[in-house]
Amino acid sequence: MGSTGSAAREAARPATTGRRGAVVAALMLSMALAALDATIVSTAVPQIVGDLGGFSVFSWLFSGYLLAVTVTLPVYGKLSETFGRKPVLIAGSVVFLLGSLLCAVAWNMGALIAFRVVQGLGGGALQGTVQTLAADLYPLKERPKIQSKLSTVWAVSAVAGPGIGGVLAAYADWRWIFLVNLPIGALALWLIVRHLHEPERETTPHARVDWAGALAVFACGGVLLTALVQGGVAWPWLSAPSLALFGAGLALVAVVVLVERRAAEPIIPGWVWRRRTIAAVNLALGALGLLMVAPSVFLPTYAQSVLGLAPVAAGFVLSVWTLSWPVSAALSQHVYRRIGFRNTAMLGIGTAALVLFAFPFLPYPGQAWQPTLLMLLLGAALGLFQLPLIVGVQSTVGWAERGTTTASVLFCRQTGQTIGAAVFGAVANGVLAARLGGAGDLDSVTRVLDAGTAPEATRRAIADAVHAVYLGAAGAAALAFLVLLFLAPRKFPVLGD
């Protein structure tokens, strides 16, 4: 009874004090660093390659960062519960800003990739700890307020990032896309240090950190994600490097299980998967990461190659879902307060499945407003799906478990995106090969289309490939629906604020 009462008191009391408005501003600035990084670099790739060379490996500018963020999320989640959110967020911000400064002075592509990994090591702390602090700052009834603000940060960054990156690369220098992080990050750091104060809490005299587990998780995640990111790109799926990486990854999975079972305070505790609510949300948001690859990666190619749109117009077709997503997320509280977290999320993902399934039935070649309308509806559906799950699962745990829970959710979503990029890339290339007699992949065919020399059959082949990807994304949405239906409890076991 004593431990239960202590846990209840810890869950009930506020996790932070100080000027909440200033802390929220700091969280939004910190999240902006991570959100902008996902889009601002892509538009400067031609200038970076022209200056540093290394065209054959430039994709690692994104893959290296993604790997570092993904594999460090569970580690930072556990560290935030051991040492508190504030020191973890400060340390992560410093590492991210150090990586940004090093990227700005990189002398070749290899150095830039290495420094992007350093950025990612800090980015994992930014993403996970900001989301955890958002739940710490607000009680359940007010939690959609901060989550909608963070969603707006991602939406604005998705629209503004490519434009900012293009302007800096064209009129200044590509190195400025990393240097602009410094004043933003410095302001966020000052606000955190000055205004975020965590109250005293019950801790053991000598907190033990599972460094062996952290290293094992990092190694396992890095090897498996590298196999998924590079498979079918740098080498064939059934080649020796691919098989070796997957074999090593599976062996490291066994090592992680052994290390974590023996650890007193494991990085990935078993209760994350033994509790129905958390396990269901993890799997559902993993499916979300999977299906998000279809529009974010393949829709711009479809818009340019099939609809004949210019790059800016094609980007607009994609970006409209960032307009409806945060609005829907902000309004979702009025739905889940009536029908519950699970049913609201099922309504959202069910609608998303129908929207994704409708995409292959668009007329060929069609008009630009047709996929734009579908993307607007998709964003609204996913806002109704994601936010209730995040708010709901964070509300089922106390302070001492919230960091690990939030990190596990984000880790599954990031992993889903990585798996989706590999799987759907293979699907698209397979359809193209079948339609074009075994010749070409999506990248090479798109380059031919850009040159204006491809026949109509090639455009139809690209349309068929993207349609197949969208059908796969609809299947992922249906899978998430079934996970919530059969695994998630009808009513989340929410703790009192």
N, C-alpha and C positions, 0 to 999 in steps of 0.2 A: 504493500500500500504506500510505503514511503516513496519508492521510486516512481510509482504511478502519479502520486501527487506532485512530486518534483517536476515530472515531465509535463503535467498539465499546467503548472504555474509557468514553466518556461515557454510553453506554447502560447499562453495567454498574454504575457507581458510584451510590450513593444520591444523590438530588437534594436532600434536606433533612437537616438535623441538628437537635439540640435535643431537648426533651422531646416525644416523639411523641404521648403521651396528651393533653397540653395543646393541641398543634396540631390533633389530631383533634377535640377539643372545640370549638376555634375554627372549624374547617371546618363542623361540624354546626350551630353557631349561625349562621354566615354563610348556609348553605343554608336554615336555617329562616326567615331574613329573606325570601329569595326565594320559598320555598314558601308561607309564610303569606300573602304579598302576593297570591297568586293566588286566595285564597278569602276572606280576612277582609274585603276591601273590599265584596264583592258584597252581603253582608247589610245593610250600612249605606247602600245607595243611596237608599232612601226618605227617610231622615233627611237625607242630603246634599242631595238635590234639594229637599226641603222648606225647607232653610236657605239654599241658594245659588241655587236655580232651575236653569234650563238642562236641563230634561227631554229636549228634543229632541236634545241632544248628549252625554248622560251616558255613552253607550256608549264614547265616546272615553277615559273613565277607564281602560278595559281595553285598548282598541285602541292608544292612544298608548303605554302601557307596553309592550305586546307588540311593537309596531314597534321601539321603542328597544332592547329586549333582543335581538331577532332580528338586527337589522342591525349591532349592535356586537359580536356574538360572534366573527366572523372577525377583527375588528380587535384585540380583546383577546387572542385566541389568538396572533396574531403578536407583539404587544407583550410577552407573557409570555415568548416565546422570545428577544426582543431584550434586555429589561431584567431578566428574572427574574420568577418568580411573585409573590414577596413584594411588591414595589412596585406591581404591577398590582392585586393583591388589596387592598392598603391604599388605593390611589387609588379603586378601585371602591367600597369600603365607605364611604369618606368622601363620595363623590358620592351614593350611595344614602341615607345618613343625612341629608345636606344636603337632598336632595329630600323626604325624609320630614318634616323640620322645616318646609320651605316648604309642603308639603301641609297641615300642621296649622294654618298661619296664612293659608291661601288665603281671599280675600275674595269671589270669585265663581267660577262654573264654569269660565270660560276660564283663570283663573289656576291652578285646581286641575288641569286637564288638562295645562297646560304644566309644572307641577311634577311630575306623574306621569311625564311624558316624562323629566325630570331623574332621577327615581327609576330609570326603565328604563335610562338610560345607565350607572348604577352596577350595576343588576341583571345586565346582560350580563357584567360582570366577575366578579360573584359566582358565577353559574352555571358559566361556562366554566372559570375559574381554580380553583374548588373541585374540580371533577371532575379537572382535570389534576393538581393537588397530591395528590389521593387516589391516583393512579397513581404519582406520584413517591415517596410515603411508604412504599408497600408493594411487596415483590417479587411476582411473578406468583402464587405459591402462596398468598399471604396477601391478595391484592387483593380477593377477594369479601367479606372481612371489612369493609373500609371501605365498599365499595359497598352492602352490605346495611344498614350504618348510615345511609348517606345515603338509601337507599330508605325506611327507617323514618321518617326525618325528613319525607319527602314524605307518607307514609301518615298519620302523626300530624297533620300540618298540614292535610291534606284533611279529616280528621274534626273537628279542634279549631278550625280557622279560622273556619268559619261561626258556631260557638257563641260564640267569643270576640268576633267582630265584632258579633253580635247583642246580647250582654250590654253591651258598651261603648257601642253606639249607643242602647240602651234606658235604661241606668241611669247613664251618664256623659255623654259627648258623642262624636259621630262623629270628632272631631279626635284622640281618644285612640287610634284604630286606627293612626294614623301615629306618634304620640308613643311608643307602646310599642316601636317599633323602636329608639329611641335607646339605652336601657340595654342591650338585647340586643346591638346593634351595637357599642357602646362596649366591652363585655366581650370580644366576639370580636376587636376591634381590639387591645386590650391583650394578649390571648393571642398574637396573631400577631406583634406587635412584640417581645414579650418572649421568645417561645419558638421562633419559626420562623427558622432560620438556613440560608441556602443556601450551599453551598460555592463556592469559587472555581472558575471554569470558563474554558475557552478562548474568548475573544471577540476580535473585531476592535477595533483601537484606537478607531475612530470608527464605532459602529453607526449604520447608516442606516435610517431609518424611512420607509416608503412612504406619506407623508401624502397624496399625490395619489390613490393607490389606495384608501386608507381613506375619503377623501371621496367618491370615485366609488362605492365599495361602499355607503356609507351612503345616498347619494342614490338609487342604483338600487334598493336594497332598500326604502327608504322609499316610493318612488313605486309600485313594483309591489305591495307589501303593502297600501298604502292603497287601491289599486284593488281588491284582493281583499276587503279588510275592508269597504269601503263600497259595493262593487258589489251591486246588488240590495237595498240597505238605504237608503242616502241618496239614491240615484238608480238608474234602471234600468240593466241590464247593457249595453244597446246605445245608451245616451244619450251625448251629447257629452262630459260629464265623464269617464265611464268609458272611452270610446274614446281620449280625450286622454291619460289617465293611462297606459293600456296602451301607447299609442304612444310616449310619453315614456320609459316604463320599458324598452321594447325598444331604443330609441336609447341609453339609458344602459348597457344590457348591452353594446352594441358599444363604448362608451367604456371600460367596465371591462376588457374583453378587451384593448383597445389599450394602456391604461395599464399593466396588469399584465404584458403581454408585454415591455414596455420597462423595467420596474422591476428593479433589482438584487436587492432583497429584497421580492418581492410579498406583499401581504396574503393573497391566495388563490393560492398557488403551483400550477402545473400538475400537480405530482406527486400532489396530492390526488386527482385524477381519473384519472391514468395508472396508478396502482397498483391492481390488481384488488381487493385486500382492502379498501382504504379506500373505493374507489368503490362496491363492493357493500354495505358497511355503511352508507354514506351513503344510498344509495337505499332499503335495507331499513328504516332508521330513519325516513326520510322517509315511507314507507308506514305505519309505526307511528304517526307523528303524525297522518296522515290518518285512520286507523281509530279512533283514540282519541276523535275528535270525536263519533262515534255514541253511545257511552254517556254521555260526560261532558256533552254538550249536550242530547241528545234524550231520554235515559232518564227524567230527572226529570219532563219534560212528559208522557211516556207513563204514568208511575206515578200522577201526579195526575189526568190527564184520562181515561185508559182504566181503570185499576185503582181509581180513586176514593180514593187515599191522601192523607193530610194531608201538608203540605210536609216535616215532620220525618221521617215514615215513608218518603216518597219519597227523601229524602236518604240514608236508611239503605240502601235498595236499591242506590243507586249506590256508597256508601262501602265496601261489603263487598269490592270488588276491591282496595282499598288495604290490606286485611288479608292476603289471600292473595298479593299481588304480592311484598312484601318477603320473606315466608317462602320462596316459590318461588325468588326470586333468591338468597337465602342458601344454599339447598340445590343450586342449579344447578351449583356447582363439582364436586359428586360425579358429575354427569352428564357435563360437558364434559371432565373428566379421563379419562373412559373412551371417549367417542365423538367428542370434538373440539368446538371452538367452533361450526363451521358446522352440524354435524349436530344439536347441542343446540338451536341457534336455529331450525333447520328443524322440529324436533319441537315447539317451543313455538309457532311461528307457524302451523304446520299445525293444531294443536289449536285455536288461537284462531280460525282460519278456520271450523272446524266449529262452534264455539260460536256465532259470529256468524251463521252460516248457519242455525242451529237457531232463532234468536230469532223469525223470522217465522212459524214453525210452532207457536208457543205458542197454546193455546186462547184464544178471545175470550169474555169479557174476561179470564178467567184468575185465578189466585191470586198474591199477592205473592211467595210462596216460589219460584215458577217463574223469574221474571227474576232474583231474588236468587241462586238457585243458579247460573244461567248467569254472572252477574257474578263469583261466587266462582271458577268455573272459568276465566273469562277472565283474571282477575288472575293466577292460577297459571300459565296458559299464557304470558302476556306477561312475567312474571318470568323464565321459562325462556328467553325470546327475547331480551330487551333486554340483560340483564347480561352474558351470554357474548359478545355482539357488542362491547359497550363495553370489557370487559376484554381481549378478544382483539385488537381493533384498536389499543388503547393499547400492547399488548405487542409489536406489530410495528415500533414506532418507538422511537428513542432520545429522550433528554431534549430535544434541539434541535428535534425535530419533533412532540413530544407535544402541545404547546399548540395548534398549528395543526390537528392531526388531531382532537383532542377538540372544538375549536370547530367544525370542519366537520361533525362528527357531530351536535352539538347544534343547529347552524344548520339542517341538513336536517330534523331532527325538528320544530323550531319552524315552519319554512316549511310542512312537511306539515300541521301543525295549522291554520295560517292558510288554506291551500288547501282543507282539508277542511271548515272552517266555511263557506266560500263555496260550495263544490260541493254539500255535503249540505244546506245551507240552500235552495239552488235546487231540489234534488231534492224535498225535503219540501214546499216551497211549490207545486211543479208537480203533485205527486200530490194535494194538497189542492184545488187549483184544478180538477183533472180530476174528482175525486169530488164536489165541491160546485158544479159548474156554472160554474166560472171565478170564484168569489167568495172573497176572503179569503186570508190567509196564516197561517202557524203562530202567530205572535204574536197577531194579532187574534182568531183562532178560540179560542185558549187563554183569552184574556180573557173571551170570551163564555161559555166553559165555567165559568170561575171564578164568574161571576154566576149559574150554575145554570139557565140558560134554554135551553141548546143541546139539540137533539134527538139521538136515538140515532145517526142517520146521521152527525152531526158527530164523535162519538166514534169511530165506525168509520173515518171518513176520517183522523183523527189516527193511529189504529192502523196503517192502510195506509201512511201517510206515514213513520212511524217504521220500519215493516218494510222499506220501500224503502231507507231510510238504512242499516239494518243489512245488507241485501244488498250495498249498495255498500261497506260496511266489510269484509265478507267477501271481496269482490273485491280490496280493497287488501291484505288479509292474504295472499290467494293470489298477488298480484303480488310481495309480499316473499318468499314461498316460492320463486317461480320465479327471482327475482334471485339468491338465495343458491344455488339449485341450479345455475344456468348461469353465473353470473359469479364468485361467491366461490370461492377455491381450496378443495379438499377439506381441506387442512391449512394453517392460518394460519402464515406464516413468522415465528414468534415469536423475538425476540432473547433471548439469555441475560441473566439478572438480574445 
